[in-house]
C-alpha cells in the first residue's frame, strides 16, 4: 500500500521508499524515512497535494511523491 491510497485521518508506518537517487534523498530529507509513523491530515479539493503529519509537523506532498512512499496500516 502507498501513502497516496490513505484517506484523511488514516495513519500508517513507512516501510520503504519506491524512489531512487535525488527523489529518494528529497523525500528522506523531509523526514519521511522507514519506520516513522505518518498520518494523512487532508487532501486538496482536486486531490493534489496531500497534507501529512510526520515527526510532529505538517508536510505537503504531491500525489506522485506520495505514491513512492510504501506504508503498512
C-alpha positions as CSV (number, residue, x, y, z in Angstrom):
1,X,0.0,0.0,0.0
2,X,1.2,3.5,-0.6
3,X,0.7,6.8,1.1
4,X,-1.4,8.0,-1.9
5,X,-4.1,5.4,-1.1
6,X,-4.7,6.6,2.5
7,X,-7.8,8.7,3.3
8,X,-7.7,11.8,5.6
9,X,-7.4,10.7,9.3
10,X,-5.7,7.3,8.5
11,X,-2.2,6.6,9.6
12,X,0.4,4.1,8.8
13,X,4.1,3.2,9.3
14,X,6.5,3.8,6.4
15,X,8.1,0.5,5.3
16,X,10.1,1.8,2.4
17,X,10.5,4.3,-0.5
18,X,10.0,3.4,-4.1
19,X,12.1,6.3,-5.3
20,X,15.7,6.3,-6.4
21,X,18.5,8.9,-6.4
22,X,17.7,12.6,-5.9
23,X,13.9,12.0,-5.4
24,X,14.6,9.4,-2.6
25,X,17.0,11.8,-0.9
26,X,14.5,14.7,-1.1
27,X,11.7,12.6,0.5
28,X,14.0,11.4,3.2
29,X,15.3,14.9,3.9
30,X,11.7,15.9,4.6
31,X,11.6,13.3,7.4
32,X,9.8,10.5,5.6
33,X,12.0,7.6,6.5
34,X,11.4,3.9,7.0
35,X,9.9,3.2,10.4
36,X,8.3,6.6,11.0
37,X,4.6,6.9,11.6
38,X,2.7,9.1,9.1
39,X,-0.9,10.4,9.1
40,X,-2.9,12.0,6.2
41,X,-4.3,15.2,7.5
42,X,-6.2,16.4,4.4
43,X,-6.1,16.4,0.7
44,X,-6.6,19.4,-1.6
45,X,-10.1,19.6,-3.3
46,X,-8.7,18.2,-6.6
47,X,-6.6,15.6,-4.7
48,X,-3.2,17.2,-5.2
49,X,-1.3,17.9,-2.9
50,X,-1.7,15.7,0.1
51,X,-1.0,17.1,3.6
52,X,0.5,14.7,6.0
53,X,1.7,14.8,9.6
54,X,5.1,13.3,10.2
55,X,7.5,13.7,13.1
56,X,5.2,16.4,14.7
57,X,4.8,18.7,11.7
58,X,2.6,19.0,8.7
59,X,4.1,18.4,5.2
60,X,2.6,18.7,1.8
61,X,3.5,16.1,-0.8
62,X,2.4,15.8,-4.4
63,X,0.4,12.7,-5.4
64,X,3.3,11.4,-7.4
65,X,5.6,11.7,-4.4
66,X,3.0,10.1,-2.1
67,X,2.8,7.2,-4.5
68,X,6.5,6.4,-3.8
69,X,6.0,6.0,-0.1
70,X,5.2,2.4,0.9
71,X,3.3,2.0,4.2
72,X,1.6,-0.5,6.3
73,X,-1.5,0.3,8.4
